[in-house]
Amino acid sequence: MTDPASLIESLKMTPHPEGGHFAETFRADDGSASLIFYLLKNDERSHWHRLTKNEILHFYDGDPMSVLLSPDGASIQEKTLGRDAIDNEPYHLILPKGTWFSMQSTGDWSLIGCTVSPAFSFDDFELAPKGWIPGQGHP
């Protein structure tokens, strides 16, 4: 059985500012796209954040990932990224630019991929203040 500590080591992952661990695995020379592995353990969460670019989340391994979305910064929708598309757990989820989102594993750990196009830059990343949730005014 795979454990998250082994994956973090094997994939050469490092802590991510939003929470969890990541490793960039692809960046197009022309800046058109980038791809990372992203892992959350059961005691971690991806805090509310948004990008100025479109992002696609891909499920890879572990338990399903709960994804909270807020396109308008006020209302919240919950999606579950997983391996059972028939049971409303899609294999991938498209996040339009500007969408606030937060994630948490529904079990022991979740491994996903995140594709950003054009390529990710921390200049395009906004992390909400600690404790902020949609509906509490603009962060």
JOZIBEL-V919834 format. One record per backbone hydrogen bond with DSSP energy under -0.5 kcal/mol. CO is the residue of the C=O (numbers start at 1). NH is the residue of the N-H. E is the energy in kcal/mol with one decimal. If there is no record, write none. Layout:
co;nh;e
CO;NH;E
CO;NH;E
This chain:
co;nh;e
3;7;-1.8
4;8;-2.8
5;9;-2.0
6;10;-3.1
7;11;-3.0
8;13;-2.7
9;12;-1.0
14;22;-2.7
16;19;-1.9
18;47;-2.7
20;16;-2.3
21;39;-2.7
22;14;-2.7
23;37;-2.5
26;35;-2.5
28;31;-2.0
31;119;-2.4
33;28;-2.6
34;116;-2.3
35;25;-2.7
35;26;-1.6
36;114;-2.1
37;23;-1.7
38;112;-2.9
39;21;-2.2
40;110;-2.1
41;44;-2.1
45;47;-0.8
46;103;-1.3
48;128;-2.4
49;101;-2.4
50;126;-2.6
51;98;-3.1
54;117;-1.8
55;95;-3.6
56;115;-2.9
57;93;-2.1
58;113;-2.8
61;111;-2.7
64;66;-0.5
64;106;-2.7
65;81;-3.0
66;68;-0.5
66;104;-2.0
67;79;-2.8
68;102;-1.9
69;77;-2.6
70;100;-2.1
73;135;-2.2
77;69;-3.2
79;67;-3.3
79;81;-0.5
81;65;-3.0
84;87;-1.1
84;89;-1.7
85;88;-1.3
90;82;-2.2
91;59;-3.1
93;57;-2.9
93;95;-0.5
94;96;-0.6
95;55;-2.3
96;99;-1.8
100;70;-2.6
101;49;-1.7
102;68;-3.1
103;46;-2.9
104;66;-2.8
108;42;-2.1
109;63;-3.5
110;40;-2.1
111;60;-2.4
111;61;-1.8
112;38;-2.8
113;58;-3.0
114;36;-1.7
115;56;-2.9
116;34;-1.9
117;54;-0.9
121;124;-2.1
122;125;-1.3
124;52;-1.4
126;50;-1.9
126;128;-0.5
129;132;-2.3
133;136;-1.4
